[in-house]
């Protein structure tokens, strides 16, 4: 589990329809993070977004898969772990943006996993 203290926060901005070998790029990024035992990651599906092309893509406006709808993956971990996976992450992200900045973890609490069937 992540301990309170200095850490790095990484944001990976993608489009949900970008392919990678074996599937979609956002799934490949999550697999990479799990393979490197990153403390945790969250995938967000923003309501709308645009990139360098300036074209606005909006959910619910008749959008369908294939229209470059945005996806954001955030993860936080100790600097050593993040820097160890950066070369693979940067090679994997062929279309999108990766940003990173220092942060401070104030609290990281976890309860036993609960699965509802």
N, C-alpha and C positions, 0 to 999 in steps of 0.2 A: 504494500500500500504506500502511496505517496505520503511523505512526511511534510509537515509545515516547514517552510523555508524557501530559499531561492529556487526558481525553476524556469523553464522555458515554455512558452505557449506558442503553438504553431496553428496557423489557419491555412487550410487548403481550399481554395476556391475553384470549383469545377462546374462543368455542365453535366447533367445527369445522363446524357446520351453518349458521352465519350467512351469509346471502346478501349479495352486493353486486351492483351492475350488472355483468353479464357473468360471474358465477361466485360462488365462495365468498370471503368476506372475507379469510381468511388468504392466499389467492392474490393478491388485490388489494393487500394490504399489501406482500407480497414484490415485486410489480411496481413499486409506488411507490418502494420502497427501491432497486431496480435503476435506475429512471429518474433517481434523484437520486445515483447512483454511490456509494452507501454502501459502505464497505469490505467488508462481509460481514454476513450474517444467518443465523440458525439457527432452524428450526422444531422445537419439541419437542412430542411427544404424551404428556403426563403420564398416569400410571396411573389417577389419580382426581382429582376436584376438586369443589368446590361454590362457589357464588357467594352473592350477597346473599339469595337465596331459601332457602338452607340445605339444599337437596336434594343429596345425594351422587350423583355420576355416576361409575361405575367401568367401565373396560374389562374385557371378558371376563365380565361378569355378565349376559349376554344383551343387551348394549348393541348398538344398531344406529344407523346414521347417522340423525340427527334427534333424538337424545336429549341434545343439548347437551354432548357430550364435550369436554374441555378441549384447547386448543392454546395454546402459548406461543411467541412470536417474540421473540428477543433479537438486538439489534444494538448495536455500539459504533463510534463514529466521532468525529472532531474536533467540537468544540462548534459551530462555524460551520455545518458541513454538517447536523448534527442539527437545529439551530434553524431552518435554512432550510426543512426539510420538515415541521416540526411542525404548522403550520396545516393542511396537506393531510392529514396523518396523523390529526389529531384530528377533522377533518370526516369522514374515511372510516370511522373506528371508531364505528359507531352503536350497538353493543352490546358491551360489554367494558370493559377498564380499560387505561390507558396510564400507566406510571410511568417516571420518569427520575431518574438520579442521577449525580453526578460519580464518575469512576473514574480510575485511572492505568494506562495500557498499559505493561507492563514489557517485553514482547517480542511482536513480530508477525512471524513467519517464514513464508515461503511457498516451496514447491518448484514446479518447472515442472508444469503441469497434466498429469495422466496419465489417459488414457481407455482403458478396457479394453473390447474388443469381443468 
